[in-house]
């Protein structure tokens, strides 16, 4: 079956039942010279099965004053809309729904897919959502697709670093929106706790080196269950312990190795980066309302 026919069936299934993706589907980062774009240096984070033509989306940016904003493109059933037709896409993020106005992407060949493309400022909170969640549901024309985010933390953080380097003064919103952590939108009626912001501040980071050892104890002084994750060199979380209120976990780790603490469903509640002179970290951020799990 050709790729477009396969994707048509796959998306139709995904829209009705949130179909399972291939086990080896993941995000991958690449940087190359695009001969079809005047040889401009281009960086891309691609969602697909490595070494195959199965691709469900990508994010990219390229160097130059005409580059504009980075672009995110995701496969979707657009109902046959012509390329460039305005179309909305809604993401079910952990902090609540996020809606964007995008444009339809038509399939250009039998190896291509239909979808939606949106332009995002480099500081847009959706990038952080893509890097910190394990999977993400989005809706186009009322149809839902659930994409995996395996490998997205490393791929997208590398992409954004390149985009900032490429664009420099060419980022249209650089002056108005300096690079800084963006606080996630909160569900209505829920007060924001500043400790939650660590999930955005450290969510795009991976362990860097193992030069300076440190002995740490993580103590759960929060209002509920917490799972303890180390963020590996590949940017992926690896569970090390589960803590009920009052329990603690001790481990030898290193400076520049981030740690994440989640609730029962796996939502990031708080993060910590080991620092000189600190041997105990109290997990205190309260649970938050992520909506229906």
CORVEN-V707771 format. One line per field, one symbol per residue. ss: DSSP state (a for helix, b for strand, c for the rest). A space follows every 50 residues. Layout:
# CORVEN-V707771
ss=???
This chain:
# CORVEN-V707771
ss=ccaaaaaaaaaaaaaaacccccccbbbbbbbbbbaaaccbbbbbbbbbbc ccccbbbbbbbbcccccccbbbbbbccccccccccbbbbbbbbccbbbbb bbbbbcccccccccbbbbbbccccaaaaaaaaccbbbbbbccbbbbbbcc caaaaaaaaaaaaaaaaaaacccccccccccccccccccccccaaaaaaa acccccccccccbbbbbbbbcccccbbbbbbcccccbbbbbbbccccbbb bbbbcccbbbbbcccccbbbbbbccccccbbbbcccccccccc
